[in-house]
Amino acid sequence: LYWKASSPKSTPVIRRGDWKLHLPLRRGEAELYDLASDPSERSDVAARNPEVVRELAGALRRWNDSLPAEYE
């Protein structure tokens, strides 16, 4: 599941299984959450799961690049 607000600068998000990744496109680091053990997203586990971050970030960037550059 992919989603993003209808603004080119908004942060895209991907959910795959129990993982949820927020990927700031301009500034900041990716945030990864394990929703099975942390449904309220209080503990960012990106540093402990770099492979998951790489995999989900790649899929999310490809999806985001396929979106329109501008919205009406």
LUMTORGU-311809 format. One record per atom (N, C-alpha, C): residue number from 1; residue in three letters; x, y, z. Coordinates in nm, 3 decimals, m for minus. Example, Ala and Ser with C-alpha at 12.3 -4.5 7.8 and 13.67 -1.06 7.14 Angstrom:
<nodes>
<node><num>1</num><residu>ALA</residu><c1>1.319</c1><c2>m0.569</c2><c3>0.780</c3></node>
<node><num>1</num><residu>ALA</residu><c1>1.230</c1><c2>m0.450</c2><c3>0.780</c3></node>
<node><num>1</num><residu>ALA</residu><c1>1.320</c1><c2>m0.330</c2><c3>0.780</c3></node>
<node><num>2</num><residu>SER</residu><c1>1.285</c1><c2>m0.225</c2><c3>0.708</c3></node>
<node><num>2</num><residu>SER</residu><c1>1.367</c1><c2>m0.106</c2><c3>0.714</c3></node>
<node><num>2</num><residu>SER</residu><c1>1.290</c1><c2>0.003</c2><c3>0.787</c3></node>
</nodes>
This chain:
<nodes>
<node><num>1</num><residu>LEU</residu><c1>0.085</c1><c2>m0.117</c2><c3>0.000</c3></node>
<node><num>1</num><residu>LEU</residu><c1>0.000</c1><c2>0.000</c2><c3>0.000</c3></node>
<node><num>1</num><residu>LEU</residu><c1>0.090</c1><c2>0.123</c2><c3>0.000</c3></node>
<node><num>2</num><residu>TYR</residu><c1>0.067</c1><c2>0.213</c2><c3>m0.095</c3></node>
<node><num>2</num><residu>TYR</residu><c1>0.142</c1><c2>0.339</c2><c3>m0.105</c3></node>
<node><num>2</num><residu>TYR</residu><c1>0.044</c1><c2>0.454</c2><c3>m0.087</c3></node>
<node><num>3</num><residu>TRP</residu><c1>0.090</c1><c2>0.564</c2><c3>m0.029</c3></node>
<node><num>3</num><residu>TRP</residu><c1>0.007</c1><c2>0.683</c2><c3>m0.026</c3></node>
<node><num>3</num><residu>TRP</residu><c1>0.091</c1><c2>0.808</c2><c3>m0.004</c3></node>
<node><num>4</num><residu>LYS</residu><c1>0.024</c1><c2>0.920</c2><c3>m0.036</c3></node>
<node><num>4</num><residu>LYS</residu><c1>0.089</c1><c2>1.051</c2><c3>m0.027</c3></node>
<node><num>4</num><residu>LYS</residu><c1>m0.019</c1><c2>1.156</c2><c3>m0.042</c3></node>
<node><num>5</num><residu>ALA</residu><c1>m0.004</c1><c2>1.268</c2><c3>0.026</c3></node>
<node><num>5</num><residu>ALA</residu><c1>m0.097</c1><c2>1.379</c2><c3>0.008</c3></node>
<node><num>5</num><residu>ALA</residu><c1>m0.081</c1><c2>1.435</c2><c3>m0.132</c3></node>
<node><num>6</num><residu>SER</residu><c1>m0.181</c1><c2>1.501</c2><c3>m0.183</c3></node>
<node><num>6</num><residu>SER</residu><c1>m0.177</c1><c2>1.550</c2><c3>m0.321</c3></node>
<node><num>6</num><residu>SER</residu><c1>m0.094</c1><c2>1.678</c2><c3>m0.332</c3></node>
<node><num>7</num><residu>SER</residu><c1>0.030</c1><c2>1.667</c2><c3>m0.297</c3></node>
<node><num>7</num><residu>SER</residu><c1>0.125</c1><c2>1.776</c2><c3>m0.309</c3></node>
<node><num>7</num><residu>SER</residu><c1>0.261</c1><c2>1.717</c2><c3>m0.347</c3></node>
<node><num>8</num><residu>PRO</residu><c1>0.328</c1><c2>1.772</c2><c3>m0.446</c3></node>
<node><num>8</num><residu>PRO</residu><c1>0.456</c1><c2>1.715</c2><c3>m0.487</c3></node>
<node><num>8</num><residu>PRO</residu><c1>0.560</c1><c2>1.710</c2><c3>m0.374</c3></node>
<node><num>9</num><residu>LYS</residu><c1>0.549</c1><c2>1.795</c2><c3>m0.275</c3></node>
<node><num>9</num><residu>LYS</residu><c1>0.650</c1><c2>1.799</c2><c3>m0.168</c3></node>
<node><num>9</num><residu>LYS</residu><c1>0.612</c1><c2>1.714</c2><c3>m0.046</c3></node>
<node><num>10</num><residu>SER</residu><c1>0.496</c1><c2>1.651</c2><c3>m0.047</c3></node>
<node><num>10</num><residu>SER</residu><c1>0.454</c1><c2>1.573</c2><c3>0.069</c3></node>
<node><num>10</num><residu>SER</residu><c1>0.535</c1><c2>1.443</c2><c3>0.080</c3></node>
<node><num>11</num><residu>THR</residu><c1>0.539</c1><c2>1.390</c2><c3>0.200</c3></node>
<node><num>11</num><residu>THR</residu><c1>0.615</c1><c2>1.270</c2><c3>0.229</c3></node>
<node><num>11</num><residu>THR</residu><c1>0.538</c1><c2>1.146</c2><c3>0.187</c3></node>
<node><num>12</num><residu>PRO</residu><c1>0.594</c1><c2>1.064</c2><c3>0.098</c3></node>
<node><num>12</num><residu>PRO</residu><c1>0.526</c1><c2>0.940</c2><c3>0.062</c3></node>
<node><num>12</num><residu>PRO</residu><c1>0.547</c1><c2>0.833</c2><c3>0.169</c3></node>
<node><num>13</num><residu>VAL</residu><c1>0.455</c1><c2>0.739</c2><c3>0.174</c3></node>
<node><num>13</num><residu>VAL</residu><c1>0.457</c1><c2>0.634</c2><c3>0.275</c3></node>
<node><num>13</num><residu>VAL</residu><c1>0.426</c1><c2>0.501</c2><c3>0.208</c3></node>
<node><num>14</num><residu>ILE</residu><c1>0.489</c1><c2>0.395</c2><c3>0.257</c3></node>
<node><num>14</num><residu>ILE</residu><c1>0.460</c1><c2>0.260</c2><c3>0.209</c3></node>
<node><num>14</num><residu>ILE</residu><c1>0.433</c1><c2>0.171</c2><c3>0.329</c3></node>
<node><num>15</num><residu>ARG</residu><c1>0.336</c1><c2>0.082</c2><c3>0.313</c3></node>
<node><num>15</num><residu>ARG</residu><c1>0.309</c1><c2>m0.020</c2><c3>0.413</c3></node>
<node><num>15</num><residu>ARG</residu><c1>0.319</c1><c2>m0.154</c2><c3>0.342</c3></node>
<node><num>16</num><residu>ARG</residu><c1>0.405</c1><c2>m0.240</c2><c3>0.393</c3></node>
<node><num>16</num><residu>ARG</residu><c1>0.420</c1><c2>m0.376</c2><c3>0.339</c3></node>
<node><num>16</num><residu>ARG</residu><c1>0.426</c1><c2>m0.471</c2><c3>0.458</c3></node>
<node><num>17</num><residu>GLY</residu><c1>0.325</c1><c2>m0.552</c2><c3>0.471</c3></node>
<node><num>17</num><residu>GLY</residu><c1>0.318</c1><c2>m0.641</c2><c3>0.586</c3></node>
<node><num>17</num><residu>GLY</residu><c1>0.309</c1><c2>m0.559</c2><c3>0.714</c3></node>
<node><num>18</num><residu>ASP</residu><c1>0.396</c1><c2>m0.589</c2><c3>0.809</c3></node>
<node><num>18</num><residu>ASP</residu><c1>0.397</c1><c2>m0.515</c2><c3>0.935</c3></node>
<node><num>18</num><residu>ASP</residu><c1>0.485</c1><c2>m0.391</c2><c3>0.930</c3></node>
<node><num>19</num><residu>TRP</residu><c1>0.555</c1><c2>m0.370</c2><c3>0.819</c3></node>
<node><num>19</num><residu>TRP</residu><c1>0.647</c1><c2>m0.256</c2><c3>0.808</c3></node>
<node><num>19</num><residu>TRP</residu><c1>0.575</c1><c2>m0.134</c2><c3>0.750</c3></node>
<node><num>20</num><residu>LYS</residu><c1>0.609</c1><c2>m0.017</c2><c3>0.802</c3></node>
<node><num>20</num><residu>LYS</residu><c1>0.560</c1><c2>0.110</c2><c3>0.748</c3></node>
<node><num>20</num><residu>LYS</residu><c1>0.678</c1><c2>0.205</c2><c3>0.741</c3></node>
<node><num>21</num><residu>LEU</residu><c1>0.702</c1><c2>0.260</c2><c3>0.622</c3></node>
<node><num>21</num><residu>LEU</residu><c1>0.816</c1><c2>0.350</c2><c3>0.599</c3></node>
<node><num>21</num><residu>LEU</residu><c1>0.767</c1><c2>0.486</c2><c3>0.554</c3></node>
<node><num>22</num><residu>HIS</residu><c1>0.813</c1><c2>0.591</c2><c3>0.623</c3></node>
<node><num>22</num><residu>HIS</residu><c1>0.792</c1><c2>0.730</c2><c3>0.583</c3></node>
<node><num>22</num><residu>HIS</residu><c1>0.924</c1><c2>0.775</c2><c3>0.521</c3></node>
<node><num>23</num><residu>LEU</residu><c1>0.917</c1><c2>0.834</c2><c3>0.401</c3></node>
<node><num>23</num><residu>LEU</residu><c1>1.038</c1><c2>0.870</c2><c3>0.330</c3></node>
<node><num>23</num><residu>LEU</residu><c1>1.039</c1><c2>1.018</c2><c3>0.292</c3></node>
<node><num>24</num><residu>PRO</residu><c1>1.095</c1><c2>1.104</c2><c3>0.377</c3></node>
<node><num>24</num><residu>PRO</residu><c1>1.105</c1><c2>1.246</c2><c3>0.340</c3></node>
<node><num>24</num><residu>PRO</residu><c1>1.189</c1><c2>1.260</c2><c3>0.214</c3></node>
<node><num>25</num><residu>LEU</residu><c1>1.140</c1><c2>1.331</c2><c3>0.115</c3></node>
<node><num>25</num><residu>LEU</residu><c1>1.211</c1><c2>1.344</c2><c3>m0.012</c3></node>
<node><num>25</num><residu>LEU</residu><c1>1.310</c1><c2>1.460</c2><c3>m0.012</c3></node>
<node><num>26</num><residu>ARG</residu><c1>1.291</c1><c2>1.556</c2><c3>0.071</c3></node>
<node><num>26</num><residu>ARG</residu><c1>1.377</c1><c2>1.674</c2><c3>0.071</c3></node>
<node><num>26</num><residu>ARG</residu><c1>1.478</c1><c2>1.672</c2><c3>0.186</c3></node>
<node><num>27</num><residu>ARG</residu><c1>1.432</c1><c2>1.659</c2><c3>0.308</c3></node>
<node><num>27</num><residu>ARG</residu><c1>1.520</c1><c2>1.664</c2><c3>0.425</c3></node>
<node><num>27</num><residu>ARG</residu><c1>1.479</c1><c2>1.557</c2><c3>0.524</c3></node>
<node><num>28</num><residu>GLY</residu><c1>1.572</c1><c2>1.517</c2><c3>0.604</c3></node>
<node><num>28</num><residu>GLY</residu><c1>1.541</c1><c2>1.420</c2><c3>0.707</c3></node>
<node><num>28</num><residu>GLY</residu><c1>1.572</c1><c2>1.278</c2><c3>0.665</c3></node>
<node><num>29</num><residu>GLU</residu><c1>1.562</c1><c2>1.189</c2><c3>0.760</c3></node>
<node><num>29</num><residu>GLU</residu><c1>1.592</c1><c2>1.049</c2><c3>0.739</c3></node>
<node><num>29</num><residu>GLU</residu><c1>1.462</c1><c2>0.969</c2><c3>0.729</c3></node>
<node><num>30</num><residu>ALA</residu><c1>1.471</c1><c2>0.855</c2><c3>0.663</c3></node>
<node><num>30</num><residu>ALA</residu><c1>1.357</c1><c2>0.764</c2><c3>0.656</c3></node>
<node><num>30</num><residu>ALA</residu><c1>1.322</c1><c2>0.717</c2><c3>0.796</c3></node>
<node><num>31</num><residu>GLU</residu><c1>1.194</c1><c2>0.696</c2><c3>0.819</c3></node>
<node><num>31</num><residu>GLU</residu><c1>1.146</c1><c2>0.643</c2><c3>0.947</c3></node>
<node><num>31</num><residu>GLU</residu><c1>1.077</c1><c2>0.511</c2><c3>0.919</c3></node>
<node><num>32</num><residu>LEU</residu><c1>1.116</c1><c2>0.407</c2><c3>0.992</c3></node>
<node><num>32</num><residu>LEU</residu><c1>1.061</c1><c2>0.274</c2><c3>0.975</c3></node>
<node><num>32</num><residu>LEU</residu><c1>0.995</c1><c2>0.229</c2><c3>1.105</c3></node>
<node><num>33</num><residu>TYR</residu><c1>0.875</c1><c2>0.173</c2><c3>1.093</c3></node>
<node><num>33</num><residu>TYR</residu><c1>0.803</c1><c2>0.126</c2><c3>1.209</c3></node>
<node><num>33</num><residu>TYR</residu><c1>0.758</c1><c2>m0.017</c2><c3>1.188</c3></node>
<node><num>34</num><residu>ASP</residu><c1>0.765</c1><c2>m0.098</c2><c3>1.293</c3></node>
<node><num>34</num><residu>ASP</residu><c1>0.714</c1><c2>m0.233</c2><c3>1.293</c3></node>
<node><num>34</num><residu>ASP</residu><c1>0.577</c1><c2>m0.228</c2><c3>1.361</c3></node>
<node><num>35</num><residu>LEU</residu><c1>0.473</c1><c2>m0.225</c2><c3>1.279</c3></node>
<node><num>35</num><residu>LEU</residu><c1>0.338</c1><c2>m0.205</c2><c3>1.332</c3></node>
<node><num>35</num><residu>LEU</residu><c1>0.288</c1><c2>m0.322</c2><c3>1.415</c3></node>
<node><num>36</num><residu>ALA</residu><c1>0.346</c1><c2>m0.440</c2><c3>1.398</c3></node>
<node><num>36</num><residu>ALA</residu><c1>0.304</c1><c2>m0.555</c2><c3>1.479</c3></node>
<node><num>36</num><residu>ALA</residu><c1>0.338</c1><c2>m0.534</c2><c3>1.626</c3></node>
<node><num>37</num><residu>SER</residu><c1>0.456</c1><c2>m0.478</c2><c3>1.651</c3></node>
<node><num>37</num><residu>SER</residu><c1>0.499</c1><c2>m0.457</c2><c3>1.790</c3></node>
<node><num>37</num><residu>SER</residu><c1>0.483</c1><c2>m0.312</c2><c3>1.836</c3></node>
<node><num>38</num><residu>ASP</residu><c1>0.456</c1><c2>m0.221</c2><c3>1.743</c3></node>
<node><num>38</num><residu>ASP</residu><c1>0.448</c1><c2>m0.079</c2><c3>1.775</c3></node>
<node><num>38</num><residu>ASP</residu><c1>0.340</c1><c2>m0.011</c2><c3>1.690</c3></node>
<node><num>39</num><residu>PRO</residu><c1>0.212</c1><c2>m0.044</c2><c3>1.710</c3></node>
<node><num>39</num><residu>PRO</residu><c1>0.106</c1><c2>0.012</c2><c3>1.625</c3></node>
<node><num>39</num><residu>PRO</residu><c1>0.089</c1><c2>0.163</c2><c3>1.635</c3></node>
<node><num>40</num><residu>SER</residu><c1>0.139</c1><c2>0.224</c2><c3>1.741</c3></node>
<node><num>40</num><residu>SER</residu><c1>0.126</c1><c2>0.369</c2><c3>1.756</c3></node>
<node><num>40</num><residu>SER</residu><c1>0.246</c1><c2>0.444</c2><c3>1.699</c3></node>
<node><num>41</num><residu>GLU</residu><c1>0.341</c1><c2>0.372</c2><c3>1.638</c3></node>
<node><num>41</num><residu>GLU</residu><c1>0.458</c1><c2>0.431</c2><c3>1.571</c3></node>
<node><num>41</num><residu>GLU</residu><c1>0.537</c1><c2>0.522</c2><c3>1.664</c3></node>
<node><num>42</num><residu>ARG</residu><c1>0.575</c1><c2>0.471</c2><c3>1.778</c3></node>
<node><num>42</num><residu>ARG</residu><c1>0.653</c1><c2>0.549</c2><c3>1.875</c3></node>
<node><num>42</num><residu>ARG</residu><c1>0.803</c1><c2>0.523</c2><c3>1.864</c3></node>
<node><num>43</num><residu>SER</residu><c1>0.841</c1><c2>0.410</c2><c3>1.804</c3></node>
<node><num>43</num><residu>SER</residu><c1>0.982</c1><c2>0.373</c2><c3>1.802</c3></node>
<node><num>43</num><residu>SER</residu><c1>1.029</c1><c2>0.350</c2><c3>1.658</c3></node>
<node><num>44</num><residu>ASP</residu><c1>1.109</c1><c2>0.443</c2><c3>1.607</c3></node>
<node><num>44</num><residu>ASP</residu><c1>1.167</c1><c2>0.433</c2><c3>1.473</c3></node>
<node><num>44</num><residu>ASP</residu><c1>1.277</c1><c2>0.325</c2><c3>1.476</c3></node>
<node><num>45</num><residu>VAL</residu><c1>1.261</c1><c2>0.221</c2><c3>1.394</c3></node>
<node><num>45</num><residu>VAL</residu><c1>1.358</c1><c2>0.110</c2><c3>1.393</c3></node>
<node><num>45</num><residu>VAL</residu><c1>1.440</c1><c2>0.107</c2><c3>1.265</c3></node>
<node><num>46</num><residu>ALA</residu><c1>1.449</c1><c2>0.219</c2><c3>1.194</c3></node>
<node><num>46</num><residu>ALA</residu><c1>1.522</c1><c2>0.224</c2><c3>1.068</c3></node>
<node><num>46</num><residu>ALA</residu><c1>1.670</c1><c2>0.188</c2><c3>1.085</c3></node>
<node><num>47</num><residu>ALA</residu><c1>1.734</c1><c2>0.238</c2><c3>1.188</c3></node>
<node><num>47</num><residu>ALA</residu><c1>1.877</c1><c2>0.212</c2><c3>1.207</c3></node>
<node><num>47</num><residu>ALA</residu><c1>1.905</c1><c2>0.064</c2><c3>1.231</c3></node>
<node><num>48</num><residu>ARG</residu><c1>1.811</c1><c2>m0.008</c2><c3>1.286</c3></node>
<node><num>48</num><residu>ARG</residu><c1>1.830</c1><c2>m0.151</c2><c3>1.315</c3></node>
<node><num>48</num><residu>ARG</residu><c1>1.790</c1><c2>m0.241</c2><c3>1.198</c3></node>
<node><num>49</num><residu>ASN</residu><c1>1.731</c1><c2>m0.182</c2><c3>1.094</c3></node>
<node><num>49</num><residu>ASN</residu><c1>1.681</c1><c2>m0.261</c2><c3>0.980</c3></node>
<node><num>49</num><residu>ASN</residu><c1>1.717</c1><c2>m0.196</c2><c3>0.847</c3></node>
<node><num>50</num><residu>PRO</residu><c1>1.846</c1><c2>m0.175</c2><c3>0.819</c3></node>
<node><num>50</num><residu>PRO</residu><c1>1.885</c1><c2>m0.103</c2><c3>0.697</c3></node>
<node><num>50</num><residu>PRO</residu><c1>1.842</c1><c2>m0.173</c2><c3>0.568</c3></node>
<node><num>51</num><residu>GLU</residu><c1>1.838</c1><c2>m0.305</c2><c3>0.566</c3></node>
<node><num>51</num><residu>GLU</residu><c1>1.796</c1><c2>m0.377</c2><c3>0.445</c3></node>
<node><num>51</num><residu>GLU</residu><c1>1.649</c1><c2>m0.352</c2><c3>0.415</c3></node>
<node><num>52</num><residu>VAL</residu><c1>1.568</c1><c2>m0.352</c2><c3>0.518</c3></node>
<node><num>52</num><residu>VAL</residu><c1>1.425</c1><c2>m0.326</c2><c3>0.499</c3></node>
<node><num>52</num><residu>VAL</residu><c1>1.406</c1><c2>m0.183</c2><c3>0.449</c3></node>
<node><num>53</num><residu>VAL</residu><c1>1.480</c1><c2>m0.089</c2><c3>0.506</c3></node>
<node><num>53</num><residu>VAL</residu><c1>1.472</c1><c2>0.051</c2><c3>0.463</c3></node>
<node><num>53</num><residu>VAL</residu><c1>1.510</c1><c2>0.063</c2><c3>0.316</c3></node>
<node><num>54</num><residu>ARG</residu><c1>1.620</c1><c2>m0.001</c2><c3>0.275</c3></node>
<node><num>54</num><residu>ARG</residu><c1>1.664</c1><c2>0.007</c2><c3>0.135</c3></node>
<node><num>54</num><residu>ARG</residu><c1>1.558</c1><c2>m0.051</c2><c3>0.041</c3></node>
<node><num>55</num><residu>GLU</residu><c1>1.504</c1><c2>m0.166</c2><c3>0.076</c3></node>
<node><num>55</num><residu>GLU</residu><c1>1.405</c1><c2>m0.231</c2><c3>m0.009</c3></node>
<node><num>55</num><residu>GLU</residu><c1>1.278</c1><c2>m0.147</c2><c3>m0.022</c3></node>
<node><num>56</num><residu>LEU</residu><c1>1.224</c1><c2>m0.104</c2><c3>0.090</c3></node>
<node><num>56</num><residu>LEU</residu><c1>1.100</c1><c2>m0.026</c2><c3>0.086</c3></node>
<node><num>56</num><residu>LEU</residu><c1>1.122</c1><c2>0.112</c2><c3>0.026</c3></node>
<node><num>57</num><residu>ALA</residu><c1>1.235</c1><c2>0.175</c2><c3>0.055</c3></node>
<node><num>57</num><residu>ALA</residu><c1>1.264</c1><c2>0.308</c2><c3>m0.001</c3></node>
<node><num>57</num><residu>ALA</residu><c1>1.275</c1><c2>0.301</c2><c3>m0.153</c3></node>
<node><num>58</num><residu>GLY</residu><c1>1.339</c1><c2>0.196</c2><c3>m0.204</c3></node>
<node><num>58</num><residu>GLY</residu><c1>1.350</c1><c2>0.181</c2><c3>m0.349</c3></node>
<node><num>58</num><residu>GLY</residu><c1>1.214</c1><c2>0.167</c2><c3>m0.415</c3></node>
<node><num>59</num><residu>ALA</residu><c1>1.128</c1><c2>0.082</c2><c3>m0.359</c3></node>
<node><num>59</num><residu>ALA</residu><c1>0.994</c1><c2>0.064</c2><c3>m0.412</c3></node>
<node><num>59</num><residu>ALA</residu><c1>0.914</c1><c2>0.194</c2><c3>m0.403</c3></node>
<node><num>60</num><residu>LEU</residu><c1>0.928</c1><c2>0.264</c2><c3>m0.292</c3></node>
<node><num>60</num><residu>LEU</residu><c1>0.854</c1><c2>0.388</c2><c3>m0.272</c3></node>
<node><num>60</num><residu>LEU</residu><c1>0.902</c1><c2>0.498</c2><c3>m0.366</c3></node>
<node><num>61</num><residu>ARG</residu><c1>1.032</c1><c2>0.507</c2><c3>m0.388</c3></node>
<node><num>61</num><residu>ARG</residu><c1>1.084</c1><c2>0.608</c2><c3>m0.483</c3></node>
<node><num>61</num><residu>ARG</residu><c1>1.036</c1><c2>0.579</c2><c3>m0.625</c3></node>
<node><num>62</num><residu>ARG</residu><c1>1.036</c1><c2>0.453</c2><c3>m0.667</c3></node>
<node><num>62</num><residu>ARG</residu><c1>0.988</c1><c2>0.419</c2><c3>m0.801</c3></node>
<node><num>62</num><residu>ARG</residu><c1>0.841</c1><c2>0.457</c2><c3>m0.816</c3></node>
<node><num>63</num><residu>TRP</residu><c1>0.761</c1><c2>0.426</c2><c3>m0.716</c3></node>
<node><num>63</num><residu>TRP</residu><c1>0.619</c1><c2>0.463</c2><c3>m0.721</c3></node>
<node><num>63</num><residu>TRP</residu><c1>0.603</c1><c2>0.614</c2><c3>m0.726</c3></node>
<node><num>64</num><residu>ASN</residu><c1>0.675</c1><c2>0.685</c2><c3>m0.638</c3></node>
<node><num>64</num><residu>ASN</residu><c1>0.665</c1><c2>0.830</c2><c3>m0.632</c3></node>
<node><num>64</num><residu>ASN</residu><c1>0.707</c1><c2>0.895</c2><c3>m0.764</c3></node>
<node><num>65</num><residu>ASP</residu><c1>0.809</c1><c2>0.840</c2><c3>m0.828</c3></node>
<node><num>65</num><residu>ASP</residu><c1>0.856</c1><c2>0.895</c2><c3>m0.956</c3></node>
<node><num>65</num><residu>ASP</residu><c1>0.754</c1><c2>0.876</c2><c3>m1.068</c3></node>
<node><num>66</num><residu>SER</residu><c1>0.662</c1><c2>0.783</c2><c3>m1.050</c3></node>
<node><num>66</num><residu>SER</residu><c1>0.560</c1><c2>0.760</c2><c3>m1.153</c3></node>
<node><num>66</num><residu>SER</residu><c1>0.440</c1><c2>0.855</c2><c3>m1.140</c3></node>
<node><num>67</num><residu>LEU</residu><c1>0.435</c1><c2>0.931</c2><c3>m1.032</c3></node>
<node><num>67</num><residu>LEU</residu><c1>0.323</c1><c2>1.024</c2><c3>m1.008</c3></node>
<node><num>67</num><residu>LEU</residu><c1>0.340</c1><c2>1.152</c2><c3>m1.090</c3></node>
<node><num>68</num><residu>PRO</residu><c1>0.231</c1><c2>1.224</c2><c3>m1.115</c3></node>
<node><num>68</num><residu>PRO</residu><c1>0.240</c1><c2>1.351</c2><c3>m1.188</c3></node>
<node><num>68</num><residu>PRO</residu><c1>0.328</c1><c2>1.452</c2><c3>m1.114</c3></node>
<node><num>69</num><residu>ALA</residu><c1>0.399</c1><c2>1.533</c2><c3>m1.188</c3></node>
<node><num>69</num><residu>ALA</residu><c1>0.484</c1><c2>1.636</c2><c3>m1.129</c3></node>
<node><num>69</num><residu>ALA</residu><c1>0.400</c1><c2>1.748</c2><c3>m1.067</c3></node>
<node><num>70</num><residu>GLU</residu><c1>0.281</c1><c2>1.771</c2><c3>m1.121</c3></node>
<node><num>70</num><residu>GLU</residu><c1>0.193</c1><c2>1.875</c2><c3>m1.070</c3></node>
<node><num>70</num><residu>GLU</residu><c1>0.051</c1><c2>1.820</c2><c3>m1.057</c3></node>
<node><num>71</num><residu>TYR</residu><c1>m0.022</c1><c2>1.877</c2><c3>m0.963</c3></node>
<node><num>71</num><residu>TYR</residu><c1>m0.161</c1><c2>1.837</c2><c3>m0.942</c3></node>
<node><num>71</num><residu>TYR</residu><c1>m0.251</c1><c2>1.955</c2><c3>m0.971</c3></node>
<node><num>72</num><residu>GLU</residu><c1>m0.371</c1><c2>1.926</c2><c3>m1.016</c3></node>
<node><num>72</num><residu>GLU</residu><c1>m0.467</c1><c2>2.033</c2><c3>m1.042</c3></node>
<node><num>72</num><residu>GLU</residu><c1>m0.545</c1><c2>2.066</c2><c3>m0.917</c3></node>
</nodes>
